Amino acid sequence: MTPVDIITSKQISDIRDIVKRDDIDVPLVAVYCGSRVGNHPSYVKMSYELGTALVAAGLGLVYGGAVIGCMGAVADGVIDKGGMAVGVIPEFMMEREVAHGGLTRLHLTDTMHTRKAIMAEYASAFITLPGGLGTLEEIMEIATWRQLYQHEKPMIILNINGFYDQLIAHLHLTTEHGFMKPEDLQRLIVCHTVDEAIELLKPIVKMPDNLNVNKI
């Protein structure tokens, strides 16, 4: 794994040229989760299990690139099973969130906005595990993009230990009060186990149409 030059916000207009899939032979799932491990062992355990399950299902990972917390556990699961793991991390966070050394590919970016745009371009689907403010911001932003017809990719909330019960209840309240359409709420699919999430993804996640699958 060799980091490439730092990708800047000025290059985002050419994002499809930056995100090269010629050597990627599986769909990548963007996983949003905490850079901390939380206070219950099930969070790290299920993060690792999600990583291994992605590989078993013929899927790869794109995520925030760190070796710490639940983020690192997901990547460990993918890497330990020989899967493809793409990391995207802002240069200014390299000291706070140390980049994982075993990644297939690592992108450095100038800002968080660029990071999220690169991840979204790579992703064929999105899964959210427990996490803090950054995780909440990521899944809410990608759901907003879907609401604005910027993508049509599956979005899954993996509700481990009922972690997202209150968020889900609030989103229902938002819909009841007329600030969110029911169909936009329904597009955020809630799963409670890794197996449930993977089984949901299997029939609907496809490789990008522009992928070169006939390379030698």
C-alpha positions in Angstrom: 0.0 0.0 0.0 1.5 3.3 -1.1 -0.3 6.6 -0.5 -1.0 8.6 -3.6 -0.7 12.4 -3.9 -3.2 14.3 -1.7 -6.6 14.7 -3.5 -8.0 18.2 -3.2 -11.4 19.7 -3.3 -10.5 21.4 -6.6 -10.2 17.9 -8.2 -13.7 16.7 -7.2 -15.1 17.8 -10.5 -12.9 15.0 -12.0 -13.8 12.5 -9.3 -14.5 9.7 -11.8 -11.0 10.0 -13.1 -9.6 9.9 -9.5 -11.6 6.9 -8.5 -10.1 4.2 -10.8 -11.7 0.8 -10.6 -9.6 -1.0 -13.2 -8.0 -3.2 -10.6 -11.1 -3.6 -8.4 -12.9 -6.8 -9.1 -15.6 -6.6 -6.4 -18.3 -4.0 -5.4 -17.1 -1.9 -2.5 -19.4 -1.2 0.5 -18.8 2.1 2.4 -18.8 1.5 6.1 -19.4 4.4 8.5 -18.5 3.7 12.1 -16.6 5.0 15.2 -12.9 5.7 15.6 -13.5 4.5 19.1 -14.4 1.0 20.3 -17.3 2.0 22.5 -18.0 0.5 26.0 -19.3 -2.9 25.0 -17.2 -5.6 23.3 -20.0 -6.4 20.9 -19.3 -3.2 18.9 -15.8 -4.3 17.9 -16.8 -7.9 17.6 -19.6 -7.1 15.1 -17.4 -4.6 13.2 -14.8 -7.3 12.6 -17.6 -9.8 11.7 -19.0 -7.4 9.2 -15.5 -7.2 7.5 -15.2 -10.9 7.2 -18.8 -11.3 6.0 -18.2 -8.7 3.3 -15.4 -10.8 1.8 -17.4 -14.0 2.1 -20.2 -12.3 0.1 -17.8 -11.2 -2.6 -17.7 -7.6 -1.5 -15.0 -5.2 -0.5 -14.6 -2.2 1.8 -14.2 1.5 1.4 -14.0 3.4 4.7 -12.2 6.2 6.6 -8.8 4.5 6.4 -7.9 4.4 10.2 -6.4 1.5 12.2 -8.2 2.5 15.4 -11.6 1.8 16.9 -14.5 0.0 15.1 -13.1 1.4 11.8 -9.9 -0.6 12.3 -11.8 -3.7 13.3 -13.9 -3.7 10.1 -10.7 -3.3 8.0 -9.0 -6.1 10.0 -11.9 -8.4 9.2 -11.6 -7.7 5.4 -7.8 -7.9 5.3 -7.6 -11.1 7.4 -9.8 -12.8 4.8 -7.8 -11.5 1.9 -10.4 -9.0 0.8 -10.1 -5.5 -0.8 -10.0 -2.6 1.6 -9.7 1.0 0.3 -9.1 3.7 2.9 -9.7 7.5 2.5 -8.3 9.8 5.1 -7.6 13.6 5.3 -3.9 14.4 5.7 -4.6 16.5 8.8 -6.1 13.5 10.6 -3.1 11.2 10.0 -1.8 11.8 13.5 -5.2 11.4 15.2 -6.5 8.5 13.1 -3.4 6.5 12.2 -3.8 5.0 8.7 -4.1 1.2 8.5 -1.0 -0.3 7.2 -2.6 -3.3 5.5 -4.9 -1.6 3.1 -5.2 -2.4 -0.6 -5.3 1.3 -1.5 -5.0 4.5 0.5 -6.1 7.9 -0.6 -5.1 11.1 1.2 -7.4 14.1 0.9 -7.2 17.8 1.9 -10.6 18.0 3.6 -13.4 15.9 5.2 -15.6 16.9 2.3 -13.2 15.5 -0.2 -12.9 12.3 1.8 -16.6 11.7 1.9 -17.0 12.4 -1.8 -14.3 9.9 -2.7 -15.8 7.2 -0.5 -19.3 7.8 -1.9 -17.9 7.5 -5.5 -16.3 4.2 -4.7 -19.3 2.8 -2.8 -22.0 0.5 -4.3 -23.8 0.6 -0.9 -23.5 2.1 2.6 -23.6 0.5 6.0 -23.6 2.4 9.3 -22.3 0.8 12.5 -22.4 2.5 15.9 -20.2 5.6 16.2 -20.1 9.2 17.3 -20.8 12.6 15.7 -18.8 11.9 12.5 -20.7 8.6 11.9 -24.1 10.3 12.4 -23.0 13.1 10.1 -21.9 10.7 7.4 -25.1 8.6 7.2 -27.3 11.6 7.4 -25.4 13.3 4.6 -25.6 10.3 2.3 -29.3 9.9 3.1 -29.8 13.6 2.2 -27.9 13.0 -1.1 -30.4 10.2 -1.8 -33.3 12.4 -1.0 -31.9 14.9 -3.5 -31.5 12.1 -6.2 -27.7 12.2 -6.2 -27.5 8.4 -5.9 -29.7 5.3 -5.8 -27.5 3.1 -3.6 -28.7 1.0 -0.7 -28.3 2.5 2.8 -28.3 0.3 5.8 -28.2 1.1 9.5 -26.8 -1.8 11.5 -28.6 -1.3 14.8 -26.3 -3.2 17.1 -27.7 -3.4 20.7 -30.4 -1.0 19.8 -27.8 1.7 19.5 -29.8 3.6 16.9 -33.3 3.1 18.4 -33.6 6.8 19.4 -32.3 8.1 16.1 -34.8 5.8 14.3 -37.6 7.0 16.5 -36.6 10.7 15.8 -36.6 10.0 12.1 -40.1 8.6 12.4 -41.1 11.7 14.4 -39.6 13.9 11.6 -41.8 12.1 9.1 -44.9 12.4 11.2 -44.3 16.2 11.6 -44.0 16.6 7.8 -40.3 17.4 7.5 -39.4 14.1 5.8 -41.2 12.1 3.2 -42.2 8.5 4.2 -40.3 7.1 1.1 -37.1 8.8 2.2 -37.4 7.2 5.7 -38.1 3.8 4.1 -34.8 4.0 2.1 -32.8 3.9 5.3 -33.0 0.2 6.0 -32.6 -1.0 9.5 -30.9 -4.3 10.2 -30.0 -5.9 13.5 -27.4 -8.5 12.5 -24.5 -8.7 10.2 -26.1 -11.7 8.4 -29.3 -9.7 7.8 -27.4 -6.8 6.3 -25.3 -9.1 4.0 -28.3 -11.0 2.8 -30.0 -7.8 1.9 -27.0 -6.6 -0.1 -26.4 -9.7 -2.1 -29.1 -9.4 -4.7 -29.0 -5.6 -5.1 -25.3 -4.6 -5.1 -23.7 -4.8 -8.6 -20.4 -3.8 -10.0 -20.2 -0.4 -11.7 -21.1 -0.6 -15.4 -17.8 1.0 -16.5 -15.7 -1.6 -14.7 -13.2 -3.5 -16.9 -13.9 -7.1 -16.0 -12.0 -8.5 -18.9 -8.5 -7.4 -17.9 -5.8 -10.0 -18.0 
